[in-house]
Amino acid sequence: MITVDNLSFSFPQKDLYNNISFTLEEGQHCAFIGTSGSGKSTLIDILMDPERYLYDGKLEIDPEYRIGYVSQFLQDDQAKEMTVFEFIAEEFIKIQDEITSIYDEMATTSDMDSLMEKVQLALDAFESMDGDNFENNINKQLNLANLMKLKDLNISSLSGGEFKLIQVMKEMLHRPDLMIMDEPDVFLDFENLNALKKLINSHKGMLLVVTHNRYLLNHCFNKIIHLEDTEIQEFDGRYIDYNFLLLQTKVELQEIAVAEEEEIKRNENIVINLREIATNDSEASRGRALKARVRFTERLEARRIKAPFVDIKQPNIHFDVDHEPEDIPVVHVNNYSVAFDELLLDNVSFEMKATDKVAIIGANGTGKTTLLREVFKNNHASIEINADVKVAYLSQVQGEMLKDSNTILDEFIDAGFNTYDEIRSYLSNYGFEGEILNQKIESLSGGEKNMLQLAKVAASKANVLLLDEPTSHLDIYTQIALEKAIAEYKGAILMISHDFYSVVNGMDYVVIIEDKKIRKMGIEEFREMIYESHFNKDYLETEQKKKAVEMKIELALKDTNFELAKGLVNELEEVIKLL
């Protein structure tokens, strides 16, 4: 078991944790969630190397524990000249070679004691990783992820998503006592995301995974650790059950809050009346009654239930346009082809109208980002943009659109804002307030950088948005706010996304890249195709019913109809049991 007990830690400009406690136990697959910038990656760093940090509280980890780690960022290892199999087997081969070398040395030396100790340590390490079966285990993992075709390819030829999966396999096959992964799903296409799901679910050891991916959250974990506003909440169970508990608690708290608000108002009226009486009547008992009522009202205010995990504030993302769009084509792609080492897209054509919301779907490395970037640049002979169109672009390569050496305030002066006060007011809608506005872009988390890109896109008031993986690194609450902004937007959107929920909740249709060609597909057909591949029809219908009941609960809460809301919560509980 790993135990964190009353841990507190701060940076000079920000408190991250205030007496947080949680445990990780053998066999648990734990999702680590929380809003962007809340300190998830820093807490992982503390777990991995506690000696680097000055924190209060206790952190209990067996010093002999081996911790495996997969970063949210691609590693330089991909530049190595080796095959996929050699990369995964690297540590096994290294220990094998070490054992062989020691045995060779034994044949020529009389100092056997030290060599016996060295060879035993190497043999123990090899055995703890099931080294005798490493080739068979690597083949099993590659088959599980449907990546056996990559086994003999050089790792430098892999897409980013394929290499991320290979990194996950490599760490898992080392059999660490604790496996930590920081947003391993970022930029994975849906097939690779499903492969990651299989790898997570087949892993026998303890897992701690930072993720905002709702697909993984709903299908991979049996424990949730939720970090918000310096506090932590633990939940043993599925994410879907945790969400239900939050919604159930929200209904209860809102009912209590309304009742307390009424009680506070009633007492305030009594205090006002007592003050009027005390003004005209100097009798001491009147003054004492007034003081007692004031104290009672203060106690009511003080004991209002604060629930930072129940009703987290979503950013106010809003995409606007300068003028209502006409129903005309805005983007026209005609016989577009692109090749690097090989042909990626071959004479593809499609057209977008002024209010179309379109997702580009395809495997990693099929040319999606190149196509979107070419549309943004608008200097390719096969791409035509309507002359009246204003285009805004969000890049998955955040350095393309944000300058690391800028502060947040400087970045938005460069974007056309006139004063720092104007920027402060605008960015408060996106959760950026206080000292963070003076931080340099390079110091921000991936989610915060993507949020800034969204803020810049929104400020442009463009009528065509080109969004390349806009949900990457974003927390769940921001993803939902983005979906709402997309639904309300009056212009056109061309979006690359591997986030299933963002596509089906916000897009009109998808264009799928397969075999170097593009084909159009409606959202319902796309939804059914995904579920047919990975779930079943009943699951799809049940999930849609769940969403419908949740929307009814939200409406009932808006109307403060708590009896109806509580009845719907019971209905929702029965639906969730079917998932």
LOTIVEX-660091 format. One record per residue (C-alpha): chain; y, z, x. Coordinates in steps of 0.001 Angstrom, whole numbers, plus 500000, padded with zeros to 6 digits. Layout:
<pts>
- A  Y  Z  X
...
</pts>
This chain:
<pts>
- A  500000  500000  500000
- A  503619  499343  501000
- A  506129  501930  499793
- A  509914  501726  499643
- A  511461  505080  498721
- A  515165  505645  497923
- A  516300  502884  500259
- A  520042  502211  500541
- A  521721  499539  502629
- A  525192  498008  502834
- A  527034  495288  504667
- A  530665  496077  505553
- A  531902  493989  502620
- A  529144  494697  500088
- A  526678  497366  498916
- A  523242  495782  498509
- A  520844  498605  497543
- A  521423  502073  496160
- A  518366  504356  496348
- A  515865  501657  495364
- A  512141  502416  495232
- A  509051  500276  494646
- A  505470  499811  495819
- A  503246  496856  496639
- A  499505  497340  496331
- A  496420  495453  497477
- A  495755  492304  495455
- A  499126  492248  493691
- A  500922  488925  493353
- A  504529  490028  492998
- A  507496  487857  491989
- A  510803  489039  493450
- A  513665  487958  491185
- A  517407  488579  490848
- A  520735  486804  490688
- A  521983  484779  493668
- A  523507  486922  496413
- A  521906  490153  495160
- A  520146  490711  498509
- A  516577  489465  498045
- A  516342  487645  501388
- A  517926  490601  503223
- A  515351  492982  501720
- A  512606  490656  502932
- A  514127  490756  506430
- A  514092  494570  506293
- A  510418  494599  505266
- A  509513  492219  508094
- A  511564  493855  510850
- A  512852  497313  509797
- A  513911  498191  513354
- A  516788  495671  513146
- A  518490  497478  510259
- A  520250  500818  509803
- A  519267  501899  506297
- A  518874  505185  504453
- A  515602  506152  502798
- A  511960  505570  503707
- A  509951  502410  504276
- A  506212  502961  504730
- A  504233  500008  506102
- A  501095  500383  508204
- A  502188  499336  511727
- A  498933  497392  512048
- A  499748  495278  508976
- A  500041  491562  509648
- A  502792  489880  507631
- A  502724  486145  506970
- A  506009  484419  506167
- A  507170  481099  504728
- A  510931  480541  504831
- A  512983  478850  502110
- A  514171  476465  504843
- A  512102  473746  506507
- A  510951  474746  509982
- A  511407  472822  513240
- A  507605  472814  513612
- A  507537  469474  511785
- A  508833  467817  514959
- A  505596  468677  516790
- A  503240  465824  517638
- A  500043  466935  515924
- A  498013  466116  512843
- A  498056  468151  509645
- A  494630  469588  510494
- A  495719  470504  514037
- A  498889  472163  512693
- A  496990  474314  510169
- A  494257  475126  512704
- A  496714  475841  515556
- A  496203  479624  515684
- A  492409  479352  515300
- A  492179  476815  518133
- A  494467  478967  520309
- A  492203  482024  519894
- A  489072  479903  520455
- A  490552  478573  523688
- A  491501  482106  524740
- A  487933  483351  524139
- A  486486  480412  526098
- A  488909  481070  528967
- A  487947  484764  529137
- A  484224  483903  529189
- A  484874  481419  532033
- A  486750  484138  533922
- A  483850  486577  533400
- A  481573  484238  535305
- A  483665  484557  538471
- A  484981  488131  538511
- A  483678  491647  539001
- A  486423  493274  536875
- A  484422  493105  533656
- A  485870  496136  531840
- A  489359  494728  531256
- A  487941  491310  530342
- A  485488  492880  527866
- A  488413  494634  526189
- A  490442  491398  526044
- A  487592  489323  524638
- A  486791  491965  522011
- A  490416  491968  520802
- A  490341  488170  520557
- A  486988  488197  518736
- A  488272  490825  516280
- A  491384  488750  515566
- A  489247  485628  515079
- A  486879  487466  512722
- A  489755  488963  510651
- A  490899  485381  509956
- A  487337  484238  509091
- A  487535  482082  512203
- A  483871  481014  512143
- A  484591  479123  508911
- A  488129  477923  509609
- A  487365  474199  509398
- A  485596  474606  506066
- A  488402  476873  504753
- A  491093  474341  505754
- A  489219  471595  503916
- A  488941  473803  500821
- A  492694  474477  500803
- A  493548  470802  501286
- A  491229  469871  498420
- A  492670  472599  496193
- A  496189  471220  496737
- A  494945  467619  496409
- A  496213  466900  499936
- A  492985  465981  501747
- A  494446  462485  502230
- A  496985  464034  504642
- A  494429  465709  506921
- A  494599  463208  509787
- A  498270  462215  509400
- A  500905  463361  511864
- A  503005  466200  510398
- A  506206  464337  511285
- A  505275  461718  508661
- A  505098  464221  505772
- A  507726  464641  503078
- A  509565  467968  502974
- A  507522  469093  499965
- A  504201  468190  501567
- A  505130  470032  504755
- A  506150  473140  502769
- A  502658  473231  501193
- A  501038  472786  504618
- A  503076  475761  505900
- A  501877  477861  502934
- A  498247  476963  503640
- A  498598  477750  507333
- A  499983  481245  506659
- A  497432  481997  503925
- A  494487  481005  506143
- A  495611  483578  508727
- A  494720  486180  506072
- A  497793  488422  506503
- A  497835  491851  504896
- A  501064  490847  503174
- A  502165  487269  502563
- A  505909  486806  501962
- A  507365  483518  500711
- A  511090  482958  500178
- A  511624  480266  497508
- A  508611  478134  498561
- A  509110  475938  495474
- A  512528  474504  496403
- A  512492  470673  496274
- A  508773  470452  495440
- A  507928  467619  493051
- A  505877  468580  490010
- A  502507  467650  491545
- A  503253  469692  494662
- A  504595  472534  492516
- A  501300  472577  490639
- A  499490  472597  493993
- A  501574  475623  495042
- A  500612  477332  491786
- A  496923  476805  492614
- A  497363  478117  496161
- A  499134  481255  494915
- A  496557  481942  492214
- A  493616  481451  494610
- A  495043  483788  497286
- A  493124  487054  497473
- A  495680  489120  499367
- A  498999  490809  498608
- A  501857  488396  497864
- A  505621  488869  497578
- A  507356  485674  496462
- A  511083  485155  495929
- A  511361  482506  493230
- A  513598  481375  490389
- A  511104  478758  489214
- A  510214  479470  485601
- A  506995  477444  485787
- A  505651  479573  488654
- A  506975  482794  487112
- A  505145  482101  483866
- A  501808  481254  485500
- A  501327  483030  488838
- A  502254  486712  488995
- A  500959  490118  487863
- A  503941  492188  489017
- A  507710  491708  488825
- A  510360  493293  491060
- A  513852  492649  489701
- A  516938  493329  491856
- A  520378  493484  490211
- A  523649  495160  491098
- A  522142  497421  493847
- A  519295  498610  491570
- A  515625  497663  491262
- A  513279  497562  488305
- A  509489  497311  488630
- A  507170  495853  486006
- A  503382  495658  486292
- A  502383  492601  484312
- A  503264  488980  483653
- A  506794  487601  483743
- A  506463  486464  480137
- A  505667  490060  479114
- A  508562  491366  481227
- A  510932  488998  479449
- A  509600  490200  476113
- A  510243  493811  477132
- A  513828  492922  478115
- A  514425  491229  474773
- A  512883  494135  472866
- A  515086  496568  474814
- A  518137  494400  474179
- A  517614  494634  470411
- A  517237  498426  470607
- A  520282  498879  472870
- A  522529  496672  470752
- A  521579  498622  467625
- A  522363  501900  469422
- A  525615  500463  470801
- A  526812  499402  467333
- A  525964  502833  465907
- A  527749  504592  468784
- A  530772  502302  468443
- A  531057  503303  464793
- A  530701  506978  465741
- A  533358  506662  468454
- A  535789  504989  466044
- A  535144  507686  463437
- A  535869  510403  466025
- A  538955  508590  467269
- A  540312  508612  463709
- A  539578  512334  463454
- A  541381  512917  466807
- A  544417  510964  465529
- A  544513  513057  462326
- A  544118  516308  464295
- A  546966  515293  466627
- A  549237  514669  463650
- A  548299  518043  462187
- A  548721  519796  465582
- A  552212  518249  465934
- A  553296  519822  462652
- A  551234  522985  462908
- A  551276  525046  466107
- A  548288  527194  465064
- A  545996  527646  468122
- A  542799  526818  466211
- A  544184  523350  465427
- A  544694  522694  469151
- A  541180  523899  469980
- A  539695  521611  467312
- A  541598  518668  468765
- A  540369  519403  472309
- A  536770  519755  471087
- A  536922  516389  469312
- A  538422  514680  472394
- A  535652  516111  474587
- A  533022  514980  472069
- A  534439  511427  472083
- A  534453  511413  475901
- A  530787  512507  475946
- A  529877  509676  473571
- A  531570  507159  475867
- A  529888  508629  478951
- A  526373  508490  477510
- A  526509  504861  476427
- A  523359  503279  477780
- A  523992  501042  480743
- A  521278  498434  481158
- A  522016  496093  484081
- A  518679  494314  483686
- A  518875  493656  479956
- A  522019  491624  479429
- A  522947  490002  482723
- A  526204  488105  482625
- A  525699  484357  482876
- A  528279  482248  484703
- A  530558  480222  482457
- A  529705  476681  483593
- A  531569  473998  481665
- A  531660  470276  482418
- A  534668  468551  480882
- A  535932  464956  480847
- A  539481  463631  480895
- A  538877  461473  477833
- A  536124  460793  475288
- A  533746  458145  476712
- A  533226  454782  475032
- A  529670  453685  474298
- A  529474  451213  477199
- A  527291  450875  480321
- A  528623  453005  483190
- A  525924  452512  485844
- A  523990  449279  486320
- A  521217  448984  488938
- A  519801  445474  489320
- A  516909  444542  491641
- A  517559  447466  493986
- A  515180  447901  496947
- A  515131  450444  499761
- A  512891  450887  502800
- A  512736  453128  505835
- A  509451  453036  507748
- A  507944  451540  504595
- A  509135  450075  501299
- A  510043  452887  498874
- A  511619  451080  495913
- A  511017  447416  495188
- A  513454  445495  492959
- A  514020  448296  490442
- A  516525  447900  487618
- A  517962  450228  484973
- A  521182  450831  483069
- A  522968  453969  481864
- A  525441  454239  479023
- A  528450  456551  478884
- A  526656  459458  477164
- A  523128  459045  478585
- A  521528  462046  480279
- A  518751  460780  482498
- A  516348  462519  484898
- A  514839  460636  487836
- A  511275  461873  488282
- A  508952  461057  491155
- A  506937  462393  494042
- A  508630  463695  497198
- A  509613  460866  499505
- A  509811  458062  496915
- A  513499  457252  497430
- A  515144  459249  494610
- A  517830  460892  496742
- A  518576  457632  498565
- A  519104  455870  495225
- A  521400  458606  493885
- A  523430  458657  497102
- A  523810  454851  496937
- A  525082  455127  493343
- A  527644  457702  494515
- A  528815  455544  497442
- A  528966  452457  495172
- A  528943  449941  498002
- A  525498  448382  497500
- A  525239  444836  496158
- A  522565  445858  493619
- A  524575  448755  492139
- A  527553  448341  489839
- A  529734  451223  488539
- A  532133  450673  485655
- A  535685  450487  487053
- A  536972  453155  484622
- A  534329  455675  485633
- A  535067  458822  487665
- A  531949  460062  489501
- A  531128  463566  490825
- A  528156  464284  493099
- A  526072  467399  493798
- A  523917  467011  496905
- A  520667  468810  497726
- A  521960  468700  501333
- A  524700  471252  500692
- A  526583  470459  503921
- A  527373  466996  502544
- A  529730  468408  499933
- A  530699  471813  501396
- A  532226  472493  504813
- A  530511  475491  506439
- A  533584  476529  508440
- A  535751  476744  505293
- A  536223  479944  503338
- A  535557  479631  499599
- A  539299  479654  498944
- A  539944  476937  501552
- A  537175  474773  500087
- A  538898  474696  496717
- A  542361  474082  498158
- A  540758  471014  499731
- A  539349  470165  496266
- A  542832  469852  494786
- A  543747  473318  493509
- A  547372  474295  494153
- A  547298  478063  494669
- A  544833  480777  495649
- A  545542  482597  492365
- A  544517  479463  490468
- A  541281  479314  492472
- A  540551  483021  491921
- A  540973  482647  488170
- A  538770  479547  488062
- A  535948  480890  490261
- A  535697  484174  488338
- A  533892  482079  485690
- A  531245  481314  488303
- A  530741  484900  489463
- A  532884  484691  492620
- A  535356  487570  492737
- A  536911  489945  495263
- A  536208  489831  498989
- A  533539  487110  498776
- A  536312  484534  498239
- A  537375  485056  501863
- A  533854  484527  503227
- A  532926  481347  505043
- A  530614  478920  503272
- A  528034  479265  506064
- A  527531  482971  505213
- A  526557  482324  501577
- A  523057  482187  500108
- A  521561  478871  499011
- A  522126  479796  495365
- A  525787  480674  495971
- A  526350  477351  497757
- A  524826  475418  494867
- A  526973  477405  492425
- A  530071  476382  494407
- A  528978  472763  494228
- A  528647  473083  490451
- A  532142  474606  490301
- A  533549  471658  492292
- A  531744  469135  490079
- A  533101  470845  486937
- A  536659  470934  488341
- A  536578  467159  488919
- A  536420  466404  485154
- A  534350  463332  486036
- A  532681  461358  483276
- A  529547  460551  485314
- A  527710  463381  487083
- A  525156  462651  489812
- A  523127  465822  490335
- A  520476  466039  493081
- A  518281  469092  492482
- A  521097  471123  490855
- A  518799  474067  489998
- A  517559  474576  493573
- A  518132  478192  494719
- A  519849  479042  491388
- A  518757  482232  489629
- A  517242  481938  486153
- A  520413  483039  484341
- A  522462  480344  486074
- A  519777  477742  485341
- A  520045  478565  481635
- A  523867  478436  481802
- A  523596  475033  483507
- A  521279  473755  480768
- A  523846  474802  478170
- A  526672  473077  480104
- A  524603  469885  480349
- A  523848  469958  476607
- A  527565  470292  475761
- A  528810  467700  478274
- A  530279  464539  476719
- A  529738  462213  479696
- A  526739  460684  481472
- A  524356  462490  483837
- A  521896  461032  486330
- A  519868  463947  487689
- A  517042  464348  490153
- A  515089  467457  489263
- A  511628  468897  489672
- A  512469  471763  487347
- A  510419  470994  484244
- A  512470  473203  481920
- A  515836  471758  482984
- A  514549  468237  482364
- A  513008  468823  478937
- A  515838  471076  477731
- A  518759  468894  478842
- A  517868  465236  479329
- A  517689  462367  476809
- A  514946  460552  478707
- A  513389  460231  482174
- A  512888  457323  484559
- A  509703  457806  486535
- A  509221  456308  490005
- A  505630  455191  490526
- A  504227  452563  492885
- A  507756  451607  494038
- A  508772  450762  490454
- A  510664  452565  487669
- A  509556  453091  484073
- A  511407  454769  481234
- A  509838  457592  479172
- A  511113  459721  476278
- A  511356  463479  476696
- A  508653  464348  474160
- A  506222  461941  475804
- A  507108  463392  479222
- A  506605  466956  477968
- A  503210  466077  476493
- A  502170  464233  479681
- A  502898  467310  481815
- A  501061  469679  479490
- A  498121  467331  479113
- A  497790  467246  482910
- A  498096  470979  483499
- A  497625  472868  480226
- A  496651  471817  476726
- A  498235  470815  473427
- A  497882  474323  471944
- A  499832  475809  474861
- A  502685  473354  474306
- A  502889  474133  470582
- A  502729  477891  471225
- A  505484  477732  473853
- A  507710  475740  471470
- A  507070  478325  468736
- A  507963  481116  471186
- A  511278  479441  471976
- A  512061  478984  468261
- A  511450  482694  467525
- A  513605  483734  470513
- A  516480  481620  469174
- A  516130  483300  465742
- A  516330  486720  467431
- A  519537  485735  469266
- A  521095  484575  465967
- A  520059  487819  464228
- A  521683  489838  467041
- A  524913  487838  466685
- A  524929  488787  462992
- A  524027  492410  463894
- A  521057  492071  461547
- A  518847  494494  463463
- A  516128  494815  460826
- A  515572  491041  460936
- A  515714  491047  464748
- A  513080  493802  464993
- A  510802  491933  462577
- A  511157  488779  464676
- A  510394  490760  467849
- A  507067  491768  466299
- A  506422  488104  465441
- A  507267  487098  469003
- A  504826  489655  470417
- A  501978  488010  468486
- A  502986  484552  469746
- A  503092  485737  473363
- A  499536  487060  473089
- A  498410  483439  472636
- A  499969  482284  475926
</pts>
